[in-house]
Amino acid sequence: MFFTALFKEWKIRKQVIILLFCVMLVSFFSLLFLKRMIRNELSEQLSEYSFIVGTTLEFDEKRLISALKNQIYISTNKTRPVDRTTLRIVIHSGELELWISRDSDNPNIYWIYHPKYLYSRSNEIGKIQVR
């Protein structure tokens, strides 16, 4: 009703609706592209010689690094992250810092965040099963 009162001519309403739809599409695809870009960058930085330092979490470190390197992410439904911890991975050019959170339902699934990117501070770049 608001749009009808605001735009009395159909031509203007049609243009506004098309514009809003295009903005939504561009936003959606840019977020997908950003997540893919972060995953690719992370995959390129890791190697078979990378290892994790200074963590108190108990999981298969090689499997985690392999899953990140090969981009083996899983999806979960109706779960949330708990206990966010900093994870430091030694790579060929120094250290890489990631945030990792255990899944609320499955203790073998971890949510991965990349603190370098503002997008990934609140949105995970993926979930990985380590056992």
Sequence and secondary structure as in RCSB ss.txt:
>XXXX:A:sequence
MFFTALFKEWKIRKQVIILLFCVMLVSFFSLLFLKRMIRNELSEQLSEYSFIVGTTLEFDEKRLISALKNQIYIS
TNKTRPVDRTTLRIVIHSGELELWISRDSDNPNIYWIYHPKYLYSRSNEIGKIQVR
>XXXX:A:secstr
 HHHHH  SHHHHHHHHHHHHHHHHHHHHHHHHHHHHHHHHHHHH  TT EEES    S HHHHHHHHHTT  B 
 SS  EEEEEEEEEEETTEEEEEEEEEESS TTEEEEE TTSHHHHHS SEEEE  
